[in-house]
Amino acid sequence: MEDEVDRLVAAWRRERPDLDVEPLEVLSRVSRLARHLDRARRLAFAEHQLEPWEFDVLTALRRAGTPYQLSPGQLLTQTLVTSGTMTNRIDRLAKKGLVERLPDPSDRRGVLVRLTDTGRDRADQALAGLLEQERAILGELSRTQRAELAGLLRQLTAPFDNIPG
């Protein structure tokens, strides 16, 4: 079975035989797959009236476990955004009734962000929808192939995830 990347690689090999274009065979496919996944994610979230960034914040809180709360700093670490961006996101989610700000009992100047029951329900429903979309994307692969692919991709992503700072 031939795909668009095969055609792209063949064209580069023809036009630039002096270059080793082998990385394109893997990374162009990863890039194309990422675009398809982004579309699937947006669709799954839109069905639950969420933007991707909203899902990211809500599910970070949901994964924290009961009582589903984190400090803004912990949310920054998990969602990889600036403090100004996070403040804006928390404000917008609070206006929608999906999170609430509470005083931090261990720091008089600090706050905690807690998932509301509505926020938890919305995150849970959106996650179920996302998993359905992702299963469809992976549907052509056997369980063994999915595990193998996950391991190979982990080898590529782990160095980026373990960079200090």
C-alpha positions in Angstrom: 0.0 0.0 0.0 1.5 3.4 -1.1 0.8 6.6 0.7 1.5 10.3 0.1 4.8 10.1 2.0 6.0 7.3 -0.4 5.4 9.7 -3.3 7.1 12.6 -1.5 10.2 10.5 -0.7 10.4 9.2 -4.3 10.3 12.7 -5.6 13.0 13.9 -3.3 15.2 10.9 -4.2 14.7 11.7 -7.8 15.4 15.4 -7.4 18.1 15.2 -4.7 19.8 11.8 -5.0 22.8 13.3 -3.1 20.6 13.5 0.1 19.6 10.7 2.4 15.9 11.4 2.8 15.2 8.3 4.9 14.1 10.4 8.0 11.2 11.7 5.9 9.8 8.1 5.7 9.2 8.1 9.5 8.9 11.7 10.5 6.7 12.9 7.7 4.3 10.1 8.6 4.4 11.2 12.2 3.7 14.8 11.2 0.8 13.8 9.0 -0.6 11.5 11.7 -0.4 14.3 14.2 -2.5 16.5 12.0 -5.1 13.8 11.7 -5.0 13.2 15.4 -5.4 17.0 16.1 -8.6 17.0 13.9 -10.0 13.9 15.7 -9.2 15.5 19.1 -10.9 18.8 18.2 -14.0 16.9 17.0 -14.1 14.8 20.2 -13.8 17.9 22.4 -16.2 20.0 20.4 -18.9 17.4 20.9 -18.5 18.2 24.6 -18.3 22.0 24.2 -14.6 22.0 25.0 -11.5 23.5 23.3 -8.3 21.4 23.4 -6.7 23.7 25.9 -9.7 23.4 28.2 -9.5 19.6 28.0 -5.8 19.8 28.9 -6.4 21.8 32.1 -9.5 19.8 33.1 -7.9 16.4 32.6 -4.7 17.5 34.5 -7.0 18.3 37.5 -9.0 15.0 36.9 -5.8 12.9 36.9 -4.7 14.5 40.2 -7.3 12.4 42.0 -9.7 13.4 44.8 -10.2 16.3 45.5 -9.2 17.1 41.9 -7.1 20.2 42.7 -3.7 21.5 41.8 -1.8 24.8 42.3 -1.5 27.0 39.2 2.2 26.1 39.2 1.5 22.4 39.0 -0.9 23.1 36.1 1.8 25.1 34.4 4.2 22.1 34.6 1.6 19.7 33.2 0.3 21.9 30.4 3.5 23.6 29.3 2.1 27.2 29.1 3.2 30.5 30.7 1.8 31.8 34.0 0.0 34.6 32.2 -1.7 32.1 29.8 -2.6 29.8 32.7 -4.2 32.7 34.7 -6.3 33.5 31.7 -7.3 29.9 31.2 -8.3 29.4 34.8 -10.4 32.6 34.7 -12.2 31.4 31.6 -12.8 27.9 33.0 -14.1 29.4 36.3 -16.5 31.7 34.4 -17.9 28.5 32.7 -18.3 26.8 36.1 -15.8 24.1 35.3 -13.2 25.0 37.9 -13.1 27.0 41.1 -10.3 28.9 42.9 -9.8 28.1 46.6 -7.4 29.5 49.2 -4.3 27.3 49.6 -4.4 26.2 53.3 -0.6 25.7 53.3 0.2 29.1 51.7 -1.8 32.2 52.7 -0.9 33.9 49.4 -1.5 30.9 47.2 -4.6 29.5 45.6 -5.6 26.0 44.5 -7.6 25.3 41.4 -10.3 22.6 41.9 -12.4 20.8 39.3 -16.2 21.3 39.9 -18.6 18.4 39.5 -19.6 19.8 36.1 -15.9 20.1 35.1 -15.3 16.5 36.1 -18.3 15.2 34.2 -17.3 17.2 31.1 -13.7 16.0 31.3 -14.8 12.4 31.7 -17.2 12.5 28.8 -14.7 14.2 26.5 -12.0 11.6 27.4 -14.4 8.8 26.5 -15.1 10.5 23.1 -11.4 11.1 22.5 -10.6 7.4 23.2 -13.3 6.4 20.7 -11.7 8.6 18.0 -8.2 7.3 18.9 -9.3 3.7 18.7 -10.7 4.3 15.2 -7.3 5.8 14.1 -5.4 2.8 15.5 -8.0 0.3 14.2 -5.8 -1.1 11.4 -3.2 -2.2 13.9 -3.3 -5.3 16.1 -2.8 -5.1 19.8 0.8 -6.3 19.4 1.5 -3.7 16.7 0.1 -0.9 18.8 2.3 -2.0 21.7 5.4 -2.1 19.4 4.6 1.3 17.9 4.1 2.8 21.4 7.5 1.5 22.5 9.2 2.8 19.4 7.6 6.3 19.7 8.5 6.3 23.4 12.2 5.9 22.4 11.8 9.0 20.3 9.8 11.2 22.7 11.5 10.3 26.0 14.6 12.4 25.5 12.3 15.5 24.9 10.2 14.7 27.9 13.2 14.4 30.2 14.9 17.7 29.4 15.4 19.8 32.6 13.7 23.2 32.8 
